[in-house]
Amino acid sequence: MRKLNWCGWIPVVLAACALAHAEEIGIGVLNGTAATEAAFRQAEPGTLAEEGKTWNFIKPAANSATTVSSLKTAAGAPTEASCAINPGYCASNGIFASGRNRDYLLMDSWSGIRGTENVVISRLPDSMAEYCHVEIYGDCNDSDRDMLYTVNGLTGSIQDRGTFSGAFQEGGNKLTLRYVPVIGGTITITGNGASQTRSAINAVRLAAPSPGIVSFTATPSQIMEDSASGAVLSWKTWKCGAVTLSTKDGQDVPATTENGTGSVTVKPDTTTTYILRAVCEDGTASTEEVTVTVRKQEPEILLFESDKKRIVPGSHEKATLTWSTVKAENLTLTANGTEVPITGTAASGSVQVSPAETTQYTLTLTATDGTEKSKSLIISVLAENTPNVLVFLVDDMGWQDTSVPFYYKDGQPVVTELNTFYKTPSMERLAAQGMKFTNAYSCPLCSPGRTSLMTGKTSARHRVTNWTAVNAPTLNEYSGGLPHIRAPQWNMAGMSQQEIPLPRVLKDAGYRTITVGKAHFAPSNQLYSNPANLGFDVNIAGCSAGQPASYRGEDQFGTGNTHVPDLEEYYGTATAEDRKKNFLTNALTLEMKKQIKAAVDENAPFFAYMTHYAVHEKGQYG
């Protein structure tokens, strides 16, 4: 799949001319009661629906295929081309009304496609037999929807952030892909993935391209100074002859093209823009440019690792520390603050150590300009029978929402009606084999309770007394504007960075620390919104959000700022077995099992914090 040929990469005047004078086919979607072909004819022309331009209209229906044949060109000439659309959703934005121009009509109706849903335009005219320029207009009146489009292998996106205002904006409600390869006379457009929101199709415009440069890319587009490999400039032209390549400051670069393609390796000392010029067979010239960015190499520790992370006490085992650096004038190694002798100041090296206790080793690089960079690692000295720790935090689970009784009277458990309703045999086994606590203080909200578990403090002490917002530290409690019930000493931004979290303590003691599932410690603009900053070596699906969009169907992984991250491999729902496996709760469980197995296989003691988003109900504050 290629991602290239954005209209924005060439001068706007050239792009406009390519569509203004070439053979074109325009297709508009009609769903609304006000947006009709008759209304289109009566309305004033717009910038897209220009004066005298012929448009073809299609009236699709959700979950069914609709085809319109014998499409006409913008000049009104009939063709054999046809358009088939198979959307999963059809809607009207309700923005077209009397007095508004034809652009509003075209942007009023849309069809949504995702997964295998598509738009297929076939039997294109000879002028589009090899390539065509494709414009997609998409606006679903959404304030926050990212819509991906794939057209015969080329990709691009539209970020829908509101209602159509009468202006077209590349990437905002319009996508232009140039020199799209036509396959068997057909253009196929697909949208977002099967588990995402749909990509909107309001209108599509195809145009026969003029000869020119199909693509011009730099791989990679960014290199380090003194790079031995440099960057490869590659290009493809269509119906063009000789090409010339030069830098923007006028330095020629030798280049040849064979069968319309060519490439050359460049090794610039500084950031350089390269210009490719091609002479087209129609006598015109085509120009494209790319920039290769050269980054200065900063002093850096590339690698600092140990072949052993755990040593048994009294075994006199040795571990080998290995490092690799760039631009190091001097290197020092310390063990719990005490310097460890190492030889030389080469870019790479190693040393053997035999710690008698859990030790933090720190490698510090000093550059010629005095810059210092450090990296640390811990080698644990732990016995073979060091216990593993697995903590389940079940969100919003009531004390009667289990077959294990937690209410006691006169020292004996009392089985309630709800205890008999719920069947939780695994909890019964856990209670029988372990210890059950039935009398404790709890703050019945997400963030306060989670902060208490991480800090060992009550909410009155750590002062996180309410759930934290996703994006900003705001007061999530109605105060009615009454100052006497405001709480200025609350930690509304979540867990304080002055706290010493449990996973960090266990990590320093040699445990591998793992969290899978809900975090909800702080808003996204705070350090502790990322569980890794609390000392977790592994964080899967933990973020600032308290819940996904829902726990049902396609929205169970959430959208926007309530998206559950890191679970993309579970999005597919092709079969019933997939749907069972890909359910959010099951996906989190499978990920934790993988992490625990990896720790056991590597003989690493672990602290695993398993915190499902369920049974938390969408819409609740906790």
Residue, then its C-alpha position, 0 to 999 in steps of 0.5 A: m500500500r502506498k501513501l503519496n500523491w497529496c494535492g497539497w504537495i504540488p502548487v495549488v494552481l497546478a492541481a486546480c488546472a489538472l481538474a479544471h481542464a481534463e475530462e471529469i466525472g462527478i458523483g453526488v450522494l442524495n439522502g435528504t428530503a430537501a437535497t434532491e436533483a430538482a433542488f440542485r438544478q434550482a440552486e445557485p452554483g458553488t465552487l465545487a458544483e460549478e456553473g454548467k458542470t454536470w453531476n451524476f447522483i446516486k440514492p443509496a440505501a444502508n446495507s444494500a448495493t445501489t448502482v447508477s450507470s451511464l455516468k456523464t462527464a462534467a461536460g455532459a457527454p455520456t460514458e459507459a462508466s458506472c458507480a456502485i455503492n454499498p454503504g452500511y449507513c446513510a444520513s443527511n446533515g440537514i444543512f441544505a435549504s432554500g437560498r444555499n448553493r449547490d455545494y451545500l446540497l452536495m455536502d448535505s447527504w452522505s453514506g458511511i463505509r467501513g470494513t468491506e463496504n465500498v464505492v466501486i466506479s468501473r468502466l472508466p473512459d480511455s482518458m482514465a485507463e491508467y491513472c486518474h485524480v480522485e477527489i473525495y468529499g466527506d463530512c458527517n457533521d461530526s465534531d471529532r471523527d477521523m476518516l481513512y480512505t483507501v483508493n486502489g492502494l493509495t491512502g489518505s484521511i479526513q478529520d471531520r471536526g464540525t458542520f460544513s461551512g461552505a468552504f472546502q478544506e483539504g484534510g478537513n472535508k476533502l481528500t485529493l489523491r493524484y495519479v491513482p492507478v486504475i485497475g482493470g478500468t475500476i476505482t475502488i474506495t474503502g473506508n475505516g476499519a470494521s470496528q471503527t466509525r464509518s468514513a463519509i462519502n458525500a461526493v466523488r470527483l474523478a479527473a483524467p490526469s495530464p502527463g507528469i510526475v506520479s510520485f517523488t519520495a525520500t526514504p527515509s525523509q530524516i537521517m542523522e548527520d554523517s549517515a553512511s546510508g543516506a536517503v534514497l530519492s525515488w520517482k515515477t513519471w507518466k508520459c514524460g521524457a528526460v528528468t533533471l534533479s537538483t537541490k533548491d539552491g541550484q546544485d545539480v544531482p546526476a539522475t536518470t529515468e528508465n521506463g518512467t522510474g528512477s532513484v538515486t542515493v543522496k547524503p546531504d550534510t545539512t537539511t536539503t530540499y531536492i527538486l525533480r523536473a520532468v519534461c512531459e510528452d505534451g510539451t509541459a513541465s512537471t515539478e515536485e520537491v522533497t526535503v531530506t532532514v538532517r538531524k544532529q547526533e546528540p550524545e546518547i546512551l543507545l544501550f545499557e542492559s544486563d544479561k541477568k535481572r535476578i540473582v539468587p542470594g549467596s550464589h555468587e552469580k555474575a551478571t554482565l552489564t553491556w552498553s553502547t553510546v555515541k559522542a561520549e567523552n567519559l563514562t562512569l558506572t555506579a552501583n547504588g551510588t558507589e562507583v564501579p571501575i570500568t576500563g576505557t571510554a569507548a563507545s561500547g563496553s561491558v563489565q561483570v558484576s556480582p551484587a550481594e543485594t538488590t542493586q541499581y546500576t547507573l551508567t552516566l555519559t559525559a560529552t565534550d560540551g559537558t552534557e550528561k545522559s544517564k540510564s539505570l537498571i536494577i539487578s534483583v537479589l531474590a530467593e527462588n521462592t519469592p512470591n508473585v503478587l496478582v491483584f484484581l481490582v473489580d470496578d464498581m462490583g457490589w459486596q453482594d455481587t458474588s456468591v461469596p458472602f461478605y456480610y457476617k452476623d455473630g461471626q457467621p456469614v449471612v447468605t443474601e438473596l443476591n449471593t444466591f443469584y450470582k455464581t462466582p465459583s472462582m471467587e469461592r475457591l479463592a476465598a476458601q484457599g486464602m483470607k477474606f476481609t469483610n470490614a474495610y473503609s472505601c471511597p466508592l469512586c474510581s480514582p480515589g480508590r485506585t490512588s489508595l491502593m497505589t499509595g497505601k493512604t486513605s482518600a482523606r490523606h492523598r486528597v483525591t476525593n473524586w473521579t478525575a476527568v479524561n483531559a483536564p483537572t476539573l472539579n467533577e462535582y456540582s457545587g451549585g456555585l456555592p463557595h462554602i461547599r467547594a474543596p480547594q485542597w482536593n487533588m483534582a488533577g489526580m494522584s500527586q507526583q510526590e507520592i511513592p506508588l506501590p509498583r515503583v517500590l516493587k520494581d525497585a525490589g526486583y519485581r516485574t510490574i504489570t498492569v492490564g486494564k483500567a488506570h484512571f489515576a489522573p487526566s491525560n495532561q498529568l504525569y500519572s495518567n500513564p501507568a508507566n510513570l508509576g513504576f509499571d514495566v508493562n502497561i496495556a490498555g491503561c490511560s486517563a479514561g474511566q470507561p470506554a464508549s460502551y461495553r456492547g458491540e463495536d463501541q466496546f473499545g471506545t472512541g475519541n478520548t474514551h478509547v481503550p488503547d493497545l488492543e488493535e489486534y482484537y478489533g476483528t469480529a468476522t466470526a462468532e468465535d472472534r466476537k467472543k475472543n474480542f470482547l473487551t473483558n476477555a481481551l484484557t484477560l488474554e493480555m494479562k495471561k501473556q504477560i504472566k507467562a512471559a514473566v514465569d518463562e524468564n524466571a522473573p517475580f511479578f506484581a500483576y495488577m489486573t483491572h478490568y473496565a467491567v463491571h463499571e457501567k457507562g454513565q456512572y461517575g466511578 
